[in-house]
Amino acid sequence: MTSHLVPGGVPGGTQWKRPSANVSFPTTTPPRVTPDTIIIGAAAPNIEKGHPTLDGWFLSDFYAFNYLLKGLGSRQVWLTAADPHKLIQSGQHTDRFMHGNPYQTRKVVLDKHLLQAQEYTPVTIVRSAEMIERFLKEVRTASQEAVSKGVPLLLLIFCHGKGNWEFLLDCGKANRGLSVTRVKEAVATGCNVTLYSTACYSGGWVVRDLSKPEHSPINATMLAAADPKHTSNAWQDSPSIGRACGSVFASTVIKSLTSSASPLQPILPAGVEQLEPESDNPTQTQTYNAFCHSVLNICATQVTTLHGNEAFTFSAQDDQWDWSWTRRTGIPLSHFQKRWDALPDVPFNTRNLLLTHKKTYSDPDPRNASFSGSAGPSQTGGGDISEEFVKNLTKNRTAAMARTFLETCPGDWDSGFGPIARGCLRAAANHQKVIDPDVDVAAMMAFRWEVSLLADYIVQHFNLKAPNGETCLMWDRGKWQAEGFKTIPNYDKRYSAVWSALQNANIEPEPATIQGYPFVRFSEYLTVAVVALDLSGPDTMSLASKIGDFMEEFRKFQETRSMTTATRDRGVIRKARDFFKVMGQKFSSLDI
């Protein structure tokens, strides 16, 4: 969906240079690591939310990079809210954390044997409520040291992100985000800094949004798993126990560091294992943006068929696009390859015929010609799911509701807050204790069902175009990202403008803590529905403002009842319908 770079970085004859140009660069490059680099890493999940079936994919990334970077640079600090020794003993399926495509051979990146062998840089345990301040303190200290010594600083952040470009380092709490402004203030003037993040919308840290003049991006070299308008993607859950094994972005970066087929590997005489030559020459030097395009090929040819769903974002500090990649790393690739190869392998279980059959159509590996992007046939027909959910909701059948809800929201479960929401739903569906103690699964489902109905109502009331003709709850986001958007001219540009307008209008309903995690499907669905109208810029802004007014009235309605109790009540459906009727009367006089 994001336009790809071409060799030389000159699409349409225009040089893509500045983060402030409101464009994003899909790419992955290895983080900048030299013998004197200072490295600061931070991961948000605590022990409960860090379970492999919840937000453990962030910890898989965290320990994969901790392991690969061990012993490099001049100093390293790794902050986590989850003690690794307690983490691997915290419950079922926590004894090991893995990384990679669940339908291929994965690597164990955390277990007791690796801990006992001291294969990691020691981590610092920080309380979730103190994580943001501790991270900023470490950044201030490290950046001042980096400036005084004239050395680079590498920051790695593993957490969720919000559409306002805040990083949720406080264990995903949506009301305690880390803003780019605070990080900019913490980084010492003149610091040579590289920032790596797997957070949703992380590209917003280096891309200026013209609709938000108050937003000032950071001047840093950045490797981001997402652009400013999209969520980042975890690997699909494993077909056996449903664990998510790290992010697609991290796998691509690691692949570029460790693969013998990596475009990073220079052509050198036999026996020579040096990445960086003593001096640059034309055969070993590429400009940074041409190099980015070549590395992007790894994602498409070696990592995932679904590379079109990725929106990797890249920036170069001080616009140094003409720097050769040989100046961006000082560690021989053979070092990373040997480290990665030494990790234990976990092959796909080919002895299980059911899993093998599922692998045929679910494995996104580029070598799998049978991949269909489907998880297989639904147990419930799409037209019956809403009716089934309503029946179970009114009878307070949480387990049945959860089983039904897992068949909704196609394309959501492997990105953003999808893995942790899916983990909670699966626990409820199997009559197991939900690992996240803050969430009431019934309240979470009712909230999502209600705001999905609200999105459908907004589409109808404002005469928008439902994406693929589907309701919000059943909209196949992955299918749309693969094919649907192609019917809309200048889709990326228009999506960006509409997304910003709706975000500025504050349309997204915020769940209470008990109702679970942000439900960005609501905003994404309405954004696409507005884009499809092909309105002029002023008309789009006017429509976004009216939808914002509508949502303000909706919030006032919410304040008149307690959703955390009402959503368990038999009368919730009638109340919701009454609300839509009232809203229709209120807005019928507007010029839409």
VOGU-3710 file (C-alpha; in Angstrom, 3 decimals, decimal comma):
1> mtshlvpggv> 0,000/0,000/0,000  2,876/2,380/0,667  4,800/3,240/-2,495  8,121/1,433/-2,619  11,474/3,050/-3,175  13,283/2,406/-6,418  17,065/2,237/-6,913  18,323/5,773/-6,523  15,223/6,821/-4,652  13,729/8,925/-7,448
11> pggtqwkrps> 10,089/7,875/-7,938  8,382/10,101/-10,477  11,500/12,235/-10,782  11,254/13,597/-7,230  13,946/12,942/-4,660  12,409/11,622/-1,437  14,584/13,369/1,080  12,984/14,878/4,107  10,886/13,310/6,880  8,923/16,591/6,820
21> anvsfptttp> 7,672/15,908/3,284  4,764/13,854/4,687  5,879/10,688/2,919  7,095/7,401/4,323  9,839/5,088/3,183  9,059/1,370/3,405  12,295/-0,312/4,330  14,280/-2,281/6,805  17,917/-1,729/7,552  20,056/-3,087/10,352
31> prvtpdtiii> 20,330/-0,750/13,337  23,499/1,306/13,363  26,011/-0,567/15,525  29,682/0,329/15,808  32,226/-0,766/18,423  31,525/2,399/20,438  27,718/2,605/20,045  25,673/3,101/23,222  22,547/0,919/23,181  19,335/1,501/25,170
41> gaaapniekg> 16,427/-0,953/24,806  13,010/-0,947/26,496  10,033/-3,336/26,406  6,589/-2,576/27,833  4,884/-5,899/28,723  4,850/-7,058/32,331  4,719/-10,742/33,281  0,934/-11,030/32,882  0,650/-9,253/29,532  3,966/-10,667/28,343
51> hptldgwfls> 2,491/-14,152/27,956  3,292/-15,611/24,493  -0,423/-15,638/23,584  -0,850/-11,964/24,539  1,843/-9,280/24,129  4,749/-11,714/24,348  5,639/-10,979/20,721  7,216/-7,713/21,900  9,382/-9,680/24,333  10,372/-12,103/21,566
61> dfyafnyllk> 11,665/-9,102/19,605  13,281/-7,625/22,727  15,283/-10,746/23,545  16,123/-11,484/19,906  17,904/-8,139/19,644  19,358/-8,330/23,146  20,893/-11,673/22,186  22,179/-10,535/18,785  23,706/-7,334/20,149  25,311/-8,857/23,255
71> glgsrqvwlt> 28,882/-7,692/23,717  28,658/-4,999/21,038  29,080/-1,271/21,459  30,567/0,458/24,474  27,596/0,201/26,844  24,119/-1,350/26,881  21,013/-0,864/29,050  17,926/-3,061/28,598  14,755/-2,125/30,517  11,841/-4,519/31,015
81> aadphkliqs> 8,877/-4,822/33,370  9,032/-8,636/33,247  11,816/-10,456/35,110  12,929/-13,085/32,538  13,516/-15,769/35,195  9,987/-15,308/36,540  8,566/-14,846/33,055  9,541/-18,311/31,834  8,020/-19,859/34,967  4,872/-17,736/35,078
91> gqhtdrfmhg> 2,422/-20,223/33,576  1,552/-22,619/30,813  3,516/-22,201/27,565  5,852/-19,571/29,030  8,942/-21,800/29,283  10,296/-20,517/25,976  9,772/-17,536/23,720  10,246/-18,065/19,997  10,714/-15,879/16,943  9,600/-16,261/13,352
101> npyqtrkvvl> 6,950/-17,599/11,003  5,001/-20,288/12,933  4,733/-22,437/9,786  8,498/-22,523/9,310  11,428/-23,300/11,605  11,513/-20,769/14,434  14,295/-19,786/16,799  14,106/-19,956/20,598  15,099/-16,464/21,751  14,434/-16,894/25,490
111> dkhllqaqey> 14,488/-19,952/27,750  16,196/-21,126/30,936  19,165/-22,617/29,091  20,008/-19,342/27,360  19,605/-17,507/30,663  21,847/-19,968/32,487  24,460/-19,642/29,739  24,384/-15,839/30,195  23,703/-15,286/26,505  22,035/-11,921/27,140
121> tpvtivrsae> 23,111/-8,515/28,263  21,636/-8,384/31,804  18,280/-6,619/31,924  17,096/-4,007/34,422  13,670/-4,683/35,941  11,501/-1,559/36,108  7,963/-1,181/37,436  5,502/-0,482/34,627  4,381/2,802/36,166  8,014/3,984/36,226
131> mierflkevr> 9,079/2,719/32,795  8,574/5,941/30,829  10,476/8,118/33,284  13,267/5,565/33,636  13,631/5,282/29,865  13,835/9,068/29,507  16,418/9,218/32,300  18,568/6,619/30,521  18,206/8,497/27,215  19,328/11,774/28,806
141> tasqeavskg> 22,371/10,175/30,384  23,324/8,123/27,326  22,829/10,954/24,813  24,970/13,336/26,856  27,667/10,666/27,026  27,337/10,019/23,290  27,807/13,709/22,481  30,775/14,127/24,806  32,521/11,071/23,344  31,394/11,605/19,756
151> vpllllifch> 29,763/8,156/19,514  26,388/6,958/18,171  23,316/6,175/20,287  20,886/3,363/19,393  17,414/3,315/21,000  15,179/0,241/20,639  11,541/0,423/21,799  9,213/-2,594/21,894  5,636/-1,630/22,741  2,237/-0,626/21,391
161> gkgnweflld> 1,633/2,737/19,753  -1,386/5,017/19,405  -2,731/6,944/16,454  -1,500/10,157/18,087  2,051/8,701/17,828  2,520/8,061/21,517  4,447/4,946/22,563  2,692/2,944/25,291  5,717/1,948/27,354  3,658/1,748/30,545
171> cgkanrglsv> 2,532/-1,822/29,820  0,193/-0,650/27,081  -1,859/1,761/29,210  -3,480/4,051/26,658  -3,632/7,028/29,027  0,128/7,038/29,726  1,894/7,407/26,414  5,432/8,556/25,639  5,358/11,424/23,148  7,998/12,260/20,589
181> trvkeavatg> 8,272/15,698/22,212  9,491/14,207/25,482  12,043/12,043/23,701  13,301/15,033/21,690  13,732/16,958/24,930  15,655/14,050/26,461  18,097/13,619/23,551  21,099/15,919/23,923  21,692/18,463/21,158  24,060/17,128/18,535
191> cnvtlystac> 23,535/13,477/19,442  23,893/11,014/16,569  20,840/8,858/17,324  19,164/5,899/15,636  15,699/4,841/16,783  14,224/1,378/16,171  10,599/0,616/17,035  7,982/-2,046/16,373  5,119/0,176/17,609  2,011/0,900/15,578
201> ysggwvvrdl> 2,103/4,307/13,846  5,785/4,614/14,815  6,645/6,337/11,543  4,842/9,382/12,932  7,930/10,114/15,010  9,892/11,155/11,924  7,166/12,221/9,475  5,554/15,644/9,676  1,756/15,627/9,421  0,717/18,871/7,751
211> skpehspina> -2,703/18,669/9,414  -0,999/18,863/12,825  1,348/21,868/12,722  2,041/21,425/16,432  3,568/17,986/15,785  7,335/18,253/15,386  9,061/15,013/14,312  12,397/13,988/15,726  15,553/14,446/13,652  16,886/10,915/13,874
221> tmlaaadpkh> 17,738/7,939/11,771  14,727/5,682/12,305  13,675/2,145/11,529  9,941/1,868/12,158  7,605/-1,096/11,754  4,724/1,112/10,604  3,996/4,399/8,907  2,085/7,190/10,701  -1,355/5,846/9,716  -1,105/2,067/10,134
231> tsnawqdsps> -0,603/-0,620/12,736  2,415/-2,927/12,873  2,169/-6,678/12,373  3,070/-9,657/14,515  3,537/-13,089/13,011  0,359/-15,154/12,833  -0,375/-17,103/15,966  1,024/-20,614/16,039  -1,576/-23,226/14,995  -0,892/-25,327/18,086
241> igracgsvfa> -1,150/-23,090/21,173  -1,767/-19,670/19,610  1,465/-17,905/20,524  2,707/-14,946/18,467  6,446/-15,208/17,805  7,732/-11,694/17,300  7,065/-9,134/14,576  7,425/-9,413/10,812  9,523/-6,243/10,899  12,042/-7,706/13,347
251> stviksltss> 12,272/-10,890/11,290  13,115/-8,867/8,197  15,785/-6,861/9,997  17,255/-10,019/11,522  17,156/-11,721/8,123  19,094/-8,829/6,613  21,694/-9,206/9,347  22,051/-12,979/9,266  21,173/-14,299/5,814  23,936/-15,330/3,451
261> asplqpilpa> 21,635/-14,155/0,655  21,251/-10,699/2,177  21,861/-7,771/-0,191  24,011/-6,421/2,621  26,605/-9,073/1,895  29,342/-7,614/-0,334  31,105/-9,709/-2,924  34,423/-10,460/-1,264  37,259/-12,900/-1,934  36,947/-16,359/-0,401
271> gveqlepesd> 37,756/-16,403/3,294  37,098/-12,693/3,810  34,364/-12,016/6,387  34,406/-8,245/6,574  31,323/-6,155/5,997  32,903/-2,726/6,126  35,940/-2,075/3,932  38,711/0,231/5,067  37,610/2,757/2,482  34,593/3,105/0,213
281> nptqtqtyna> 34,723/2,225/-3,464  32,044/2,292/-6,165  31,366/-1,461/-6,039  30,842/-1,499/-2,274  28,971/1,740/-1,788  25,271/2,371/-2,268  23,331/5,466/-1,330  21,176/4,911/1,692  17,858/5,049/-0,106  18,919/2,762/-2,957
291> fchsvlnica> 20,157/0,358/-0,322  16,770/0,548/1,398  15,048/-0,710/-1,719  17,387/-3,670/-2,015  16,808/-4,700/1,598  13,044/-4,386/1,174  13,325/-7,260/-1,280  14,229/-9,514/1,641  10,778/-8,970/3,110  9,110/-9,900/-0,178
301> tqvttlhgne> 11,340/-12,781/-1,252  12,461/-14,365/2,021  10,070/-13,357/4,792  6,400/-13,020/3,815  4,069/-13,063/0,830  2,067/-10,412/2,689  4,822/-7,818/2,340  2,279/-5,489/0,737  0,550/-5,219/4,117  3,692/-3,822/5,719
311> aftfsaqddq> 4,340/-0,083/5,926  7,922/0,023/7,165  9,153/3,587/7,555  12,663/4,948/7,342  14,391/8,269/7,921  17,981/9,482/7,833  19,213/11,936/10,453  20,106/15,335/8,989  18,916/14,061/5,587  22,132/12,115/5,019
321> wdwswtrrtg> 20,630/9,980/2,248  23,896/9,945/0,325  25,808/8,164/3,079  26,866/4,712/2,063  25,503/1,819/4,054  29,093/0,871/4,821  29,208/3,902/7,100  26,085/2,744/8,905  27,417/-0,398/10,525  30,766/-1,514/11,790
331> iplshfqkrw> 30,046/-5,107/12,845  30,785/-7,952/10,395  27,601/-9,731/9,302  29,266/-13,046/10,029  29,067/-12,152/13,736  25,267/-11,842/13,640  24,872/-14,913/11,457  26,910/-17,089/13,812  24,985/-15,829/16,827  21,596/-16,420/15,206
341> dalpdvpfnt> 22,501/-19,845/13,864  23,552/-20,912/17,371  20,027/-20,416/18,761  17,907/-23,592/19,179  15,596/-24,424/16,266  11,913/-25,328/16,614  10,831/-27,008/13,348  7,208/-27,001/12,238  5,391/-30,143/13,395  4,888/-32,023/10,129
351> rnlllthkkt> 3,692/-35,129/11,992  0,365/-33,488/12,774  -1,741/-33,908/9,640  -4,261/-31,239/10,645  -1,503/-28,676/11,184  0,181/-29,690/7,936  -3,086/-29,164/6,068  -3,503/-25,730/7,652  0,072/-24,832/6,728  -0,798/-25,350/3,056
361> ysdpdprnas> -3,071/-22,306/2,865  -1,907/-20,315/5,919  1,894/-20,213/5,554  2,865/-16,798/4,070  6,405/-17,911/3,262  7,196/-16,680/-0,281  8,090/-20,251/-1,263  4,558/-21,484/-0,494  2,636/-21,227/-3,754  -0,559/-22,510/-2,077
371> fsgsagpsqt> -0,880/-19,594/0,339  -4,365/-18,094/0,179  -4,254/-15,615/3,047  -7,095/-17,483/4,693  -7,201/-19,257/8,005  -9,578/-21,773/6,537  -13,357/-21,983/6,369  -15,396/-20,253/9,072  -17,486/-22,389/11,351  -20,207/-19,778/11,222
381> gggdiseefv> -21,494/-18,065/8,105  -20,731/-14,345/7,955  -24,407/-13,410/7,824  -25,175/-15,421/10,948  -22,357/-14,184/13,173  -24,036/-10,972/14,314  -27,265/-12,791/15,115  -25,357/-15,502/16,992  -23,398/-12,932/18,958  -26,519/-10,985/19,941
391> knltknrtaa> -28,212/-14,173/21,143  -25,253/-15,077/23,330  -24,868/-11,499/24,548  -28,454/-11,290/25,780  -28,055/-14,627/27,586  -24,677/-13,663/29,048  -22,888/-16,665/27,509  -19,344/-15,370/27,614  -17,598/-18,488/26,269  -19,984/-18,782/23,322
401> martfletcp> -19,681/-15,044/22,663  -15,899/-15,347/22,589  -15,957/-18,240/20,130  -18,231/-16,254/17,844  -16,250/-13,033/18,193  -13,035/-14,770/17,137  -14,669/-15,245/13,730  -15,148/-11,503/13,302  -12,664/-8,727/12,504  -10,705/-10,591/9,783
411> gdwdsgfgpi> -7,202/-9,209/9,372  -7,011/-7,707/12,874  -5,718/-10,513/15,041  -2,048/-10,338/14,031  -1,497/-6,590/14,267  -1,476/-3,944/16,959  -3,581/-4,976/19,945  -4,936/-7,975/18,011  -2,722/-10,677/19,575  -3,497/-9,696/23,170
421> argclraaan> -7,239/-9,329/22,480  -7,256/-12,716/20,737  -5,453/-14,314/23,678  -8,103/-13,040/26,103  -10,925/-14,233/23,856  -9,428/-17,697/23,471  -9,041/-18,060/27,216  -12,696/-17,133/27,710  -13,817/-19,421/24,888  -12,045/-22,334/26,579
431> hqkvidpdvd> -13,446/-21,462/30,032  -9,945/-20,571/31,214  -8,861/-17,714/33,429  -8,068/-14,615/31,379  -4,403/-13,800/31,948  -4,841/-10,019/31,829  -6,411/-9,181/35,200  -7,562/-5,727/34,075  -9,942/-6,956/31,368  -13,506/-8,244/31,539
441> vaammafrwe> -13,825/-10,183/28,281  -17,611/-9,845/28,110  -17,315/-6,075/28,511  -14,577/-5,967/25,855  -16,705/-7,862/23,337  -19,797/-5,790/24,065  -17,822/-2,565/23,622  -16,422/-3,683/20,280  -19,768/-4,946/19,090  -21,437/-1,678/20,044
451> vslladyivq> -18,898/0,633/18,403  -18,982/-1,570/15,281  -22,731/-1,029/15,119  -22,039/2,655/15,585  -19,631/2,643/12,626  -22,262/0,928/10,468  -24,793/3,529/11,512  -22,404/6,385/10,678  -21,781/4,886/7,225  -25,513/4,718/6,595
461> hfnlkapnge> -26,394/8,080/8,104  -23,658/10,053/6,337  -24,088/8,146/3,053  -20,546/6,772/3,109  -19,375/3,740/1,130  -18,935/0,580/3,170  -15,563/-0,994/2,246  -16,147/-4,132/0,175  -19,850/-3,690/1,011  -19,136/-5,226/4,424
471> tclmwdrgkw> -20,123/-4,216/7,943  -17,470/-2,891/10,291  -17,300/-6,088/12,343  -16,975/-8,346/9,284  -14,868/-6,097/7,035  -11,913/-8,122/5,759  -9,133/-5,641/6,365  -6,425/-7,907/4,956  -8,335/-8,502/1,734  -8,915/-4,776/1,381
481> qaegfktipn> -5,229/-4,013/1,895  -4,360/-6,582/-0,763  -6,909/-5,669/-3,435  -9,753/-3,320/-2,491  -7,778/-0,089/-2,278  -6,637/-0,488/-5,896  -10,024/0,770/-7,084  -9,416/4,202/-5,525  -7,058/6,653/-7,300  -4,304/8,215/-5,157
491> ydkrysavws> -5,404/6,007/-2,297  -2,382/6,489/-0,033  -2,515/10,276/-0,190  -6,261/10,409/0,354  -6,196/7,846/3,159  -3,531/9,863/4,956  -5,544/13,082/4,681  -8,812/11,512/5,843  -7,158/9,582/8,674  -5,582/12,791/9,970
501> alqnaniepe> -8,853/14,699/9,690  -10,812/12,064/11,613  -8,089/11,729/14,241  -8,084/15,503/14,678  -11,862/15,287/15,107  -11,249/12,769/17,917  -13,704/10,200/16,595  -12,254/7,021/18,105  -14,176/5,728/21,153  -11,877/5,041/24,101
511> patiqgypfv> -12,626/1,834/26,006  -12,593/1,841/29,780  -9,844/-0,301/31,304  -12,281/-3,141/31,931  -13,313/-3,034/28,247  -9,866/-3,962/27,031  -7,709/-2,439/24,343  -8,072/0,264/21,664  -10,307/-0,856/18,797  -8,715/0,898/15,824
521> rfseyltvav> -10,899/-1,007/13,344  -13,548/1,659/13,993  -11,315/4,493/12,758  -9,798/2,481/9,905  -13,207/1,403/8,623  -14,620/4,928/8,668  -11,465/6,335/7,084  -11,791/3,979/4,126  -15,536/4,658/3,906  -14,870/8,414/3,632
531> valdlsgpdt> -11,973/7,984/1,190  -14,224/6,013/-1,149  -16,489/9,064/-1,563  -13,728/10,903/-3,471  -14,635/14,283/-1,970  -12,665/17,482/-2,352  -10,331/18,510/0,441  -12,710/21,086/1,978  -15,684/18,717/1,746  -13,652/15,976/3,410
541> mslaskigdf> -12,739/18,288/6,283  -16,360/19,349/6,643  -17,539/15,742/6,725  -14,876/14,792/9,253  -15,995/17,674/11,457  -19,612/16,515/11,311  -18,614/12,969/12,197  -16,615/14,435/15,075  -19,723/16,316/16,282  -21,696/13,106/16,031
551> meefrkfqet> -19,127/11,280/18,164  -19,245/14,056/20,750  -22,972/13,448/21,104  -22,300/9,732/21,363  -19,888/10,301/24,242  -22,514/12,359/26,042  -24,914/9,460/25,610  -22,315/7,092/27,039  -22,011/9,251/30,119  -25,683/8,695/30,888
561> rsmttatrdr> -25,135/4,998/31,481  -22,398/2,743/32,727  -21,366/0,622/29,773  -19,414/-1,752/31,991  -22,693/-2,882/33,539  -25,201/-2,045/30,834  -23,411/-4,153/28,225  -24,181/-7,214/30,336  -27,856/-6,288/30,531  -30,564/-7,793/28,322
571> gvirkardff> -31,699/-4,287/27,443  -28,424/-3,195/25,874  -29,561/-3,913/22,313  -32,775/-1,960/22,743  -30,842/0,938/24,307  -28,350/0,984/21,451  -31,155/1,033/18,885  -32,877/3,822/20,806  -29,625/5,781/20,709  -29,266/5,405/16,952
581> kvmgqkfssl> -32,848/6,577/16,529  -32,194/9,668/18,678  -28,974/10,436/16,816  -30,762/10,133/13,491  -33,335/12,696/14,573  -30,661/15,049/15,927  -28,565/15,007/12,767  -31,353/14,817/10,192  -31,361/18,595/9,856  -27,635/18,848/9,084
591> di> -26,480/19,603/5,560  -24,545/16,404/4,826
//
